[in-house]
Amino acid sequence: MDYKYLGRTGLKVSELCMGSMNFGWTAPRENAAPVFDAFVAAGGNFIDTADVYSRWAPGNPGGVAEELIGQWLKTQRRDQIILATKVRGPMGDGPNDQGLSRKHILDACDASLRRLQTDYIDLYQTHYWDEHTPLEETLRALDDLVQAGKVRYLGCSNLPAWHLMESLWVSEKHNLARYDSVQPHYNLVHRAEFEREHQAVCLKYGLGVIPYSPIAGGLLSGKYRHGYVPQQGTRGWNLRHAFTEQNFALIDKLEEIGKTRSQSVLQMALAWVMHQPAITSPIIGANTVEQWQEITGAIGLKLTEDELKQLNEASKWEE
Ligand SMILES: NC(=O)c1ccc[n+]([C@@H]2O[C@H](COP(=O)([O-])OP(=O)(O)OC[C@H]3O[C@@H](n4cnc5c(N)ncnc54)[C@H](OP(=O)(O)O)[C@@H]3O)[C@@H](O)[C@H]2O)c1
């Protein structure tokens, strides 16, 4: 596993980040620790979570993924793990139980620290935009957390490009800690949102990029083919809108190129993301150690110019 600087910072993160949204949702909670162990054994040091994971799943009140990480962290050297979490989503039904207000950010950070059983978060990210809170209020609260030592770096996710630029500007104007990473939705079947404007912003301003869903939530794992009928309650069920001729043609192309070099559909799709400009560390999801083992086949995989061209062509988007 290689390590990369997170944007312009001096922080080194593994070239793959391990996600955690699945544990307590589509993967049993007890699978989390063995997957994290296998990830660390392969050289991974970077783990992503969010306070809200995965509150939408039946029987999950939110905070479960952070609690699982907190329990597992006790078996690790804390200083060797780069821990990323997020704030914004609803953690209760009260009027201040969500958002990016000063109140919610400060309360939510303390709650995350308690669940994670640690006294600092390496990368604290705003999960998505809060259009009702002034940007300066949000960025000042985040800066205070950095000054207090509770948080080491700041990142954001799911921001429109203009809002990202405005955030960088407000931080600079008021001499506040700024966002040093962006967590976009980016993969072979979801390219336009990142490539249209964010990619250039990240390159120009030295922002680390840690894209989520690099295999499109499993769509590009190779297991979904023409005629596949997903079961309700699975990730496949959520993906059924993406079972299109165009996406199946892309999967066929991934398989065709992969076969020439004994790589799976998943490995080719993940390697494509890892090759794209500005990318620091895709956040992958693995429900089991076996799934993680297949994912490791993308590490160090070098695609040729011709392979990248073919995959770009098979996944191209219209202006
Ligand atoms: N910022 C945000 O708004 C946001 C949004 C989404 C995710 N995230 C972060 O990104 C992480 C990853 O997201 P994601 O889960 O959508 O990523 P993904 O890597 O695109 O999809 C992961 C899913 O693919 C399937 N899979 C993985 N390896 C496989 C294998 N070898 N064979 C067959 N299937 C395999 C598994 O689902 P099944 O086995 O159930 O099919 C697994 O849960 C999350 O955990 C979270 O930390 C952030």
The ligand as a Gaussian input file, in Angstrom:
#p B3LYP/6-31G(d) Opt

LIG

0 1
 N      -20.036000      11.472000       2.004000
 C      -21.100000      10.780000       1.657000
 O      -22.197000      11.315000       1.457000
 C      -20.964000       9.287000       1.494000
 C      -21.957000       8.559000       0.812000
 C      -21.769000       7.183000       0.640000
 C      -20.631000       6.572000       1.167000
 N      -19.700000       7.291000       1.859000
 C      -18.477000       6.655000       2.437000
 O      -17.875000       5.828000       1.440000
 C      -17.816000       4.472000       1.911000
 C      -17.954000       3.533000       0.745000
 O      -19.204000       3.721000       0.096000
 P      -19.887000       2.532000      -0.676000
 O      -20.173000       1.424000       0.300000
 O      -20.993000       3.083000      -1.455000
 O      -18.658000       2.088000      -1.622000
 P      -18.411000       1.028000      -2.732000
 O      -17.025000       0.530000      -2.460000
 O      -18.690000       1.614000      -4.065000
 O      -19.458000      -0.175000      -2.490000
 C      -19.248000      -1.047000      -1.421000
 C      -20.186000      -2.242000      -1.524000
 O      -19.875000      -3.023000      -2.689000
 C      -20.046000      -4.407000      -2.394000
 N      -18.739000      -5.069000      -2.552000
 C      -17.528000      -4.651000      -2.088000
 N      -16.564000      -5.531000      -2.403000
 C      -17.152000      -6.524000      -3.088000
 C      -16.690000      -7.726000      -3.669000
 N      -15.394000      -8.084000      -3.599000
 N      -17.579000      -8.532000      -4.320000
 C      -18.891000      -8.191000      -4.395000
 N      -19.402000      -7.068000      -3.835000
 C      -18.541000      -6.239000      -3.186000
 C      -20.540000      -4.505000      -0.948000
 O      -21.959000      -4.438000      -0.910000
 P      -22.901000      -5.739000      -0.980000
 O      -22.103000      -6.953000      -0.628000
 O      -23.999000      -5.427000      -0.039000
 O      -23.362000      -5.778000      -2.421000
 C      -20.002000      -3.204000      -0.354000
 O      -20.694000      -2.751000       0.781000
 C      -18.927000       4.388000       2.953000
 O      -18.735000       3.326000       3.856000
 C      -18.787000       5.740000       3.616000
 O      -17.699000       5.726000       4.535000
 C      -19.850000       8.640000       1.995000

